């Protein structure tokens, strides 16, 4: 997820405006980066999420 975010941010920066990542205050790009990192890190806490356990 974080890699996908980085690719989108890189393409957006190259094609559009030069948008910096600011943490004080948090801008839109930094907010989505924090969300992507949180999703990546939370995946290890719920590895069975989305898988059905049928006892096989």
HTML snippet that shows the backbone in 3Dmol.js (N, CA, C, O; Angstrom):
<script src="https://3Dmol.org/build/3Dmol-min.js"></script>
<div id="view" style="width:600px;height:400px;position:relative"></div>
<script>
const pdb = `
ATOM      1  N   UNK A   1       0.813  -1.185   0.000  1.00  0.00           N
ATOM      2  CA  UNK A   1       0.000   0.000   0.000  1.00  0.00           C
ATOM      3  C   UNK A   1       0.864   1.259   0.000  1.00  0.00           C
ATOM      4  O   UNK A   1       0.584   2.213  -0.727  1.00  0.00           O
ATOM      5  N   UNK A   2       1.909   1.255   0.816  1.00  0.00           N
ATOM      6  CA  UNK A   2       2.780   2.425   0.876  1.00  0.00           C
ATOM      7  C   UNK A   2       3.523   2.618  -0.437  1.00  0.00           C
ATOM      8  O   UNK A   2       3.750   3.752  -0.859  1.00  0.00           O
ATOM      9  N   UNK A   3       3.902   1.531  -1.082  1.00  0.00           N
ATOM     10  CA  UNK A   3       4.583   1.618  -2.377  1.00  0.00           C
ATOM     11  C   UNK A   3       3.646   2.205  -3.439  1.00  0.00           C
ATOM     12  O   UNK A   3       4.059   3.029  -4.256  1.00  0.00           O
ATOM     13  N   UNK A   4       2.407   1.781  -3.417  1.00  0.00           N
ATOM     14  CA  UNK A   4       1.423   2.336  -4.364  1.00  0.00           C
ATOM     15  C   UNK A   4       1.242   3.830  -4.113  1.00  0.00           C
ATOM     16  O   UNK A   4       1.180   4.620  -5.055  1.00  0.00           O
ATOM     17  N   UNK A   5       1.155   4.217  -2.826  1.00  0.00           N
ATOM     18  CA  UNK A   5       1.031   5.636  -2.484  1.00  0.00           C
ATOM     19  C   UNK A   5       2.227   6.410  -3.032  1.00  0.00           C
ATOM     20  O   UNK A   5       2.054   7.482  -3.612  1.00  0.00           O
ATOM     21  N   UNK A   6       3.437   5.881  -2.856  1.00  0.00           N
ATOM     22  CA  UNK A   6       4.640   6.580  -3.316  1.00  0.00           C
ATOM     23  C   UNK A   6       4.641   6.759  -4.825  1.00  0.00           C
ATOM     24  O   UNK A   6       5.017   7.822  -5.318  1.00  0.00           O
ATOM     25  N   UNK A   7       4.232   5.748  -5.560  1.00  0.00           N
ATOM     26  CA  UNK A   7       4.198   5.840  -7.028  1.00  0.00           C
ATOM     27  C   UNK A   7       3.194   6.915  -7.462  1.00  0.00           C
ATOM     28  O   UNK A   7       3.488   7.716  -8.350  1.00  0.00           O
ATOM     29  N   UNK A   8       2.018   6.932  -6.841  1.00  0.00           N
ATOM     30  CA  UNK A   8       1.015   7.949  -7.181  1.00  0.00           C
ATOM     31  C   UNK A   8       1.528   9.339  -6.840  1.00  0.00           C
ATOM     32  O   UNK A   8       1.367  10.266  -7.633  1.00  0.00           O
ATOM     33  N   UNK A   9       2.149   9.501  -5.661  1.00  0.00           N
ATOM     34  CA  UNK A   9       2.692  10.806  -5.259  1.00  0.00           C
ATOM     35  C   UNK A   9       3.795  11.259  -6.203  1.00  0.00           C
ATOM     36  O   UNK A   9       3.852  12.432  -6.570  1.00  0.00           O
ATOM     37  N   UNK A  10       4.675  10.335  -6.602  1.00  0.00           N
ATOM     38  CA  UNK A  10       5.775  10.668  -7.501  1.00  0.00           C
ATOM     39  C   UNK A  10       5.256  11.118  -8.863  1.00  0.00           C
ATOM     40  O   UNK A  10       5.727  12.116  -9.408  1.00  0.00           O
ATOM     41  N   UNK A  11       4.303  10.398  -9.406  1.00  0.00           N
ATOM     42  CA  UNK A  11       3.723  10.779 -10.701  1.00  0.00           C
ATOM     43  C   UNK A  11       3.025  12.131 -10.585  1.00  0.00           C
ATOM     44  O   UNK A  11       3.152  12.977 -11.471  1.00  0.00           O
ATOM     45  N   UNK A  12       2.291  12.333  -9.499  1.00  0.00           N
ATOM     46  CA  UNK A  12       1.595  13.605  -9.298  1.00  0.00           C
ATOM     47  C   UNK A  12       2.571  14.767  -9.173  1.00  0.00           C
ATOM     48  O   UNK A  12       2.316  15.855  -9.690  1.00  0.00           O
ATOM     49  N   UNK A  13       3.680  14.540  -8.493  1.00  0.00           N
ATOM     50  CA  UNK A  13       4.681  15.592  -8.335  1.00  0.00           C
ATOM     51  C   UNK A  13       5.369  15.895  -9.662  1.00  0.00           C
ATOM     52  O   UNK A  13       5.657  17.056  -9.953  1.00  0.00           O
ATOM     53  N   UNK A  14       5.635  14.876 -10.467  1.00  0.00           N
ATOM     54  CA  UNK A  14       6.297  15.091 -11.748  1.00  0.00           C
ATOM     55  C   UNK A  14       5.372  15.752 -12.767  1.00  0.00           C
ATOM     56  O   UNK A  14       5.815  16.583 -13.560  1.00  0.00           O
ATOM     57  N   UNK A  15       4.097  15.388 -12.750  1.00  0.00           N
ATOM     58  CA  UNK A  15       3.159  15.904 -13.738  1.00  0.00           C
ATOM     59  C   UNK A  15       2.543  17.222 -13.279  1.00  0.00           C
ATOM     60  O   UNK A  15       2.392  18.149 -14.074  1.00  0.00           O
ATOM     61  N   UNK A  16       2.186  17.308 -11.996  1.00  0.00           N
ATOM     62  CA  UNK A  16       1.494  18.486 -11.480  1.00  0.00           C
ATOM     63  C   UNK A  16       2.431  19.402 -10.720  1.00  0.00           C
ATOM     64  O   UNK A  16       3.604  19.553 -11.062  1.00  0.00           O
ATOM     65  N   UNK A  17       1.885  20.006  -9.687  1.00  0.00           N
ATOM     66  CA  UNK A  17       2.657  20.917  -8.843  1.00  0.00           C
ATOM     67  C   UNK A  17       3.622  20.150  -7.954  1.00  0.00           C
ATOM     68  O   UNK A  17       3.451  18.956  -7.711  1.00  0.00           O
ATOM     69  N   UNK A  18       4.633  20.852  -7.478  1.00  0.00           N
ATOM     70  CA  UNK A  18       5.568  20.291  -6.512  1.00  0.00           C
ATOM     71  C   UNK A  18       4.946  20.392  -5.134  1.00  0.00           C
ATOM     72  O   UNK A  18       5.021  21.446  -4.503  1.00  0.00           O
ATOM     73  N   UNK A  19       4.339  19.328  -4.658  1.00  0.00           N
ATOM     74  CA  UNK A  19       3.659  19.330  -3.362  1.00  0.00           C
ATOM     75  C   UNK A  19       4.564  18.682  -2.331  1.00  0.00           C
ATOM     76  O   UNK A  19       4.926  17.513  -2.461  1.00  0.00           O
ATOM     77  N   UNK A  20       4.925  19.433  -1.317  1.00  0.00           N
ATOM     78  CA  UNK A  20       5.789  18.887  -0.275  1.00  0.00           C
ATOM     79  C   UNK A  20       4.951  18.179   0.780  1.00  0.00           C
ATOM     80  O   UNK A  20       3.748  18.413   0.901  1.00  0.00           O
ATOM     81  N   UNK A  21       5.606  17.314   1.536  1.00  0.00           N
ATOM     82  CA  UNK A  21       4.951  16.617   2.636  1.00  0.00           C
ATOM     83  C   UNK A  21       5.178  17.423   3.901  1.00  0.00           C
ATOM     84  O   UNK A  21       6.316  17.583   4.341  1.00  0.00           O
ATOM     85  N   UNK A  22       4.112  17.929   4.486  1.00  0.00           N
ATOM     86  CA  UNK A  22       4.246  18.704   5.714  1.00  0.00           C
ATOM     87  C   UNK A  22       3.505  17.994   6.841  1.00  0.00           C
ATOM     88  O   UNK A  22       2.393  17.500   6.655  1.00  0.00           O
ATOM     89  N   UNK A  23       4.136  17.949   8.013  1.00  0.00           N
ATOM     90  CA  UNK A  23       3.549  17.287   9.168  1.00  0.00           C
ATOM     91  C   UNK A  23       2.983  18.262  10.193  1.00  0.00           C
ATOM     92  O   UNK A  23       2.283  17.844  11.116  1.00  0.00           O
ATOM     93  N   UNK A  24       3.271  19.547  10.049  1.00  0.00           N
ATOM     94  CA  UNK A  24       2.745  20.522  10.989  1.00  0.00           C
ATOM     95  C   UNK A  24       2.315  21.771  10.243  1.00  0.00           C
ATOM     96  O   UNK A  24       3.154  22.658  10.086  1.00  0.00           O
ATOM     97  N   UNK A  25       1.129  21.918   9.783  1.00  0.00           N
ATOM     98  CA  UNK A  25      -0.003  21.004   9.887  1.00  0.00           C
ATOM     99  C   UNK A  25       0.065  19.929   8.810  1.00  0.00           C
ATOM    100  O   UNK A  25       0.736  20.091   7.791  1.00  0.00           O
ATOM    101  N   UNK A  26      -0.629  18.849   9.049  1.00  0.00           N
ATOM    102  CA  UNK A  26      -0.638  17.719   8.107  1.00  0.00           C
ATOM    103  C   UNK A  26      -1.437  18.108   6.872  1.00  0.00           C
ATOM    104  O   UNK A  26      -2.592  18.521   6.972  1.00  0.00           O
ATOM    105  N   UNK A  27      -0.808  17.971   5.700  1.00  0.00           N
ATOM    106  CA  UNK A  27      -1.549  18.249   4.465  1.00  0.00           C
ATOM    107  C   UNK A  27      -2.147  16.950   3.922  1.00  0.00           C
ATOM    108  O   UNK A  27      -1.986  15.884   4.517  1.00  0.00           O
ATOM    109  N   UNK A  28      -2.836  17.052   2.791  1.00  0.00           N
ATOM    110  CA  UNK A  28      -3.556  15.914   2.212  1.00  0.00           C
ATOM    111  C   UNK A  28      -2.626  14.757   1.891  1.00  0.00           C
ATOM    112  O   UNK A  28      -2.952  13.610   2.198  1.00  0.00           O
ATOM    113  N   UNK A  29      -1.486  15.024   1.287  1.00  0.00           N
ATOM    114  CA  UNK A  29      -0.549  13.960   0.914  1.00  0.00           C
ATOM    115  C   UNK A  29       0.017  13.261   2.140  1.00  0.00           C
ATOM    116  O   UNK A  29       0.142  12.036   2.150  1.00  0.00           O
ATOM    117  N   UNK A  30       0.356  14.011   3.160  1.00  0.00           N
ATOM    118  CA  UNK A  30       0.895  13.412   4.377  1.00  0.00           C
ATOM    119  C   UNK A  30      -0.175  12.601   5.091  1.00  0.00           C
ATOM    120  O   UNK A  30       0.128  11.554   5.663  1.00  0.00           O
ATOM    121  N   UNK A  31      -1.404  13.057   5.069  1.00  0.00           N
ATOM    122  CA  UNK A  31      -2.504  12.306   5.673  1.00  0.00           C
ATOM    123  C   UNK A  31      -2.716  10.961   5.010  1.00  0.00           C
ATOM    124  O   UNK A  31      -2.932   9.954   5.684  1.00  0.00           O
ATOM    125  N   UNK A  32      -2.651  10.946   3.678  1.00  0.00           N
ATOM    126  CA  UNK A  32      -2.819   9.667   2.985  1.00  0.00           C
ATOM    127  C   UNK A  32      -1.605   8.770   3.194  1.00  0.00           C
ATOM    128  O   UNK A  32      -1.749   7.548   3.215  1.00  0.00           O
ATOM    129  N   UNK A  33      -0.409   9.347   3.351  1.00  0.00           N
ATOM    130  CA  UNK A  33       0.772   8.542   3.659  1.00  0.00           C
ATOM    131  C   UNK A  33       0.627   7.891   5.036  1.00  0.00           C
ATOM    132  O   UNK A  33       0.923   6.707   5.194  1.00  0.00           O
ATOM    133  N   UNK A  34       0.174   8.653   6.028  1.00  0.00           N
ATOM    134  CA  UNK A  34      -0.034   8.089   7.359  1.00  0.00           C
ATOM    135  C   UNK A  34      -1.087   6.981   7.305  1.00  0.00           C
ATOM    136  O   UNK A  34      -0.929   5.954   7.965  1.00  0.00           O
ATOM    137  N   UNK A  35      -2.150   7.169   6.536  1.00  0.00           N
ATOM    138  CA  UNK A  35      -3.174   6.139   6.378  1.00  0.00           C
ATOM    139  C   UNK A  35      -2.605   4.885   5.726  1.00  0.00           C
ATOM    140  O   UNK A  35      -2.898   3.775   6.170  1.00  0.00           O
ATOM    141  N   UNK A  36      -1.794   5.041   4.675  1.00  0.00           N
ATOM    142  CA  UNK A  36      -1.195   3.885   4.002  1.00  0.00           C
ATOM    143  C   UNK A  36      -0.268   3.123   4.945  1.00  0.00           C
ATOM    144  O   UNK A  36      -0.278   1.892   4.961  1.00  0.00           O
ATOM    145  N   UNK A  37       0.523   3.834   5.722  1.00  0.00           N
ATOM    146  CA  UNK A  37       1.411   3.173   6.682  1.00  0.00           C
ATOM    147  C   UNK A  37       0.594   2.447   7.747  1.00  0.00           C
ATOM    148  O   UNK A  37       0.926   1.324   8.126  1.00  0.00           O
ATOM    149  N   UNK A  38      -0.473   3.085   8.232  1.00  0.00           N
ATOM    150  CA  UNK A  38      -1.320   2.453   9.247  1.00  0.00           C
ATOM    151  C   UNK A  38      -1.969   1.187   8.706  1.00  0.00           C
ATOM    152  O   UNK A  38      -2.056   0.186   9.418  1.00  0.00           O
ATOM    153  N   UNK A  39      -2.422   1.214   7.463  1.00  0.00           N
ATOM    154  CA  UNK A  39      -3.018   0.015   6.870  1.00  0.00           C
ATOM    155  C   UNK A  39      -1.987  -1.090   6.706  1.00  0.00           C
ATOM    156  O   UNK A  39      -2.285  -2.259   6.954  1.00  0.00           O
ATOM    157  N   UNK A  40      -0.773  -0.730   6.290  1.00  0.00           N
ATOM    158  CA  UNK A  40       0.295  -1.723   6.158  1.00  0.00           C
ATOM    159  C   UNK A  40       0.645  -2.349   7.498  1.00  0.00           C
ATOM    160  O   UNK A  40       0.814  -3.565   7.587  1.00  0.00           O
ATOM    161  N   UNK A  41       0.755  -1.538   8.536  1.00  0.00           N
ATOM    162  CA  UNK A  41       1.130  -2.051   9.848  1.00  0.00           C
ATOM    163  C   UNK A  41      -0.003  -2.830  10.517  1.00  0.00           C
ATOM    164  O   UNK A  41       0.256  -3.781  11.254  1.00  0.00           O
ATOM    165  N   UNK A  42      -1.259  -2.437  10.271  1.00  0.00           N
ATOM    166  CA  UNK A  42      -2.376  -3.121  10.914  1.00  0.00           C
ATOM    167  C   UNK A  42      -2.647  -4.485  10.289  1.00  0.00           C
ATOM    168  O   UNK A  42      -3.286  -5.332  10.912  1.00  0.00           O
ATOM    169  N   UNK A  43      -2.178  -4.702   9.090  1.00  0.00           N
ATOM    170  CA  UNK A  43      -2.400  -5.987   8.419  1.00  0.00           C
ATOM    171  C   UNK A  43      -1.771  -7.140   9.190  1.00  0.00           C
ATOM    172  O   UNK A  43      -2.307  -8.247   9.177  1.00  0.00           O
ATOM    173  N   UNK A  44      -0.653  -6.907   9.857  1.00  0.00           N
ATOM    174  CA  UNK A  44      -0.005  -7.983  10.593  1.00  0.00           C
ATOM    175  C   UNK A  44      -0.781  -8.378  11.855  1.00  0.00           C
ATOM    176  O   UNK A  44      -0.573  -9.466  12.393  1.00  0.00           O
ATOM    177  N   UNK A  45      -1.665  -7.511  12.325  1.00  0.00           N
ATOM    178  CA  UNK A  45      -2.460  -7.823  13.504  1.00  0.00           C
ATOM    179  C   UNK A  45      -3.702  -8.631  13.170  1.00  0.00           C
ATOM    180  O   UNK A  45      -4.298  -9.234  14.063  1.00  0.00           O
ATOM    181  N   UNK A  46      -4.102  -8.658  11.920  1.00  0.00           N
ATOM    182  CA  UNK A  46      -5.286  -9.404  11.499  1.00  0.00           C
ATOM    183  C   UNK A  46      -4.969 -10.194  10.235  1.00  0.00           C
ATOM    184  O   UNK A  46      -5.547  -9.917   9.184  1.00  0.00           O
ATOM    185  N   UNK A  47      -4.065 -11.174  10.308  1.00  0.00           N
ATOM    186  CA  UNK A  47      -3.673 -11.897   9.094  1.00  0.00           C
ATOM    187  C   UNK A  47      -4.777 -12.751   8.507  1.00  0.00           C
ATOM    188  O   UNK A  47      -4.762 -13.039   7.310  1.00  0.00           O
ATOM    189  N   UNK A  48      -5.738 -13.165   9.324  1.00  0.00           N
ATOM    190  CA  UNK A  48      -6.805 -14.021   8.823  1.00  0.00           C
ATOM    191  C   UNK A  48      -8.005 -13.234   8.311  1.00  0.00           C
ATOM    192  O   UNK A  48      -8.973 -13.827   7.834  1.00  0.00           O
ATOM    193  N   UNK A  49      -7.958 -11.939   8.400  1.00  0.00           N
ATOM    194  CA  UNK A  49      -9.066 -11.116   7.944  1.00  0.00           C
ATOM    195  C   UNK A  49      -9.266 -11.289   6.441  1.00  0.00           C
ATOM    196  O   UNK A  49      -8.321 -11.140   5.667  1.00  0.00           O
ATOM    197  N   UNK A  50     -10.444 -11.589   6.042  1.00  0.00           N
ATOM    198  CA  UNK A  50     -10.737 -11.767   4.621  1.00  0.00           C
ATOM    199  C   UNK A  50     -10.611 -13.205   4.156  1.00  0.00           C
ATOM    200  O   UNK A  50     -11.031 -13.534   3.047  1.00  0.00           O
ATOM    201  N   UNK A  51     -10.047 -14.052   4.971  1.00  0.00           N
ATOM    202  CA  UNK A  51      -9.949 -15.470   4.631  1.00  0.00           C
ATOM    203  C   UNK A  51     -11.038 -16.224   5.380  1.00  0.00           C
ATOM    204  O   UNK A  51     -11.318 -15.952   6.547  1.00  0.00           O
ATOM    205  N   UNK A  52     -11.629 -17.154   4.698  1.00  0.00           N
ATOM    206  CA  UNK A  52     -12.659 -17.953   5.360  1.00  0.00           C
ATOM    207  C   UNK A  52     -12.018 -19.214   5.911  1.00  0.00           C
ATOM    208  O   UNK A  52     -11.256 -19.889   5.218  1.00  0.00           O
ATOM    209  N   UNK A  53     -12.326 -19.522   7.142  1.00  0.00           N
ATOM    210  CA  UNK A  53     -11.780 -20.749   7.740  1.00  0.00           C
ATOM    211  C   UNK A  53     -12.869 -21.804   7.758  1.00  0.00           C
ATOM    212  O   UNK A  53     -13.874 -21.669   8.455  1.00  0.00           O
ATOM    213  N   UNK A  54     -12.656 -22.846   6.988  1.00  0.00           N
ATOM    214  CA  UNK A  54     -13.634 -23.925   6.873  1.00  0.00           C
ATOM    215  C   UNK A  54     -13.115 -25.204   7.529  1.00  0.00           C
ATOM    216  O   UNK A  54     -13.726 -26.266   7.415  1.00  0.00           O
ATOM    217  N   UNK A  55     -11.972 -25.083   8.219  1.00  0.00           N
ATOM    218  CA  UNK A  55     -11.444 -26.254   8.884  1.00  0.00           C
ATOM    219  C   UNK A  55     -10.741 -27.210   7.942  1.00  0.00           C
ATOM    220  O   UNK A  55     -10.580 -28.387   8.263  1.00  0.00           O
ATOM    221  N   UNK A  56     -10.329 -26.733   6.804  1.00  0.00           N
ATOM    222  CA  UNK A  56      -9.678 -27.602   5.819  1.00  0.00           C
ATOM    223  C   UNK A  56      -8.200 -27.715   6.107  1.00  0.00           C
ATOM    224  O   UNK A  56      -7.481 -28.405   5.383  1.00  0.00           O
TER     225      UNK A  56
END
`;
const viewer = $3Dmol.createViewer("view");
viewer.addModel(pdb, "pdb");
viewer.setStyle({}, {cartoon: {color: "spectrum"}});
viewer.zoomTo();
viewer.render();
</script>
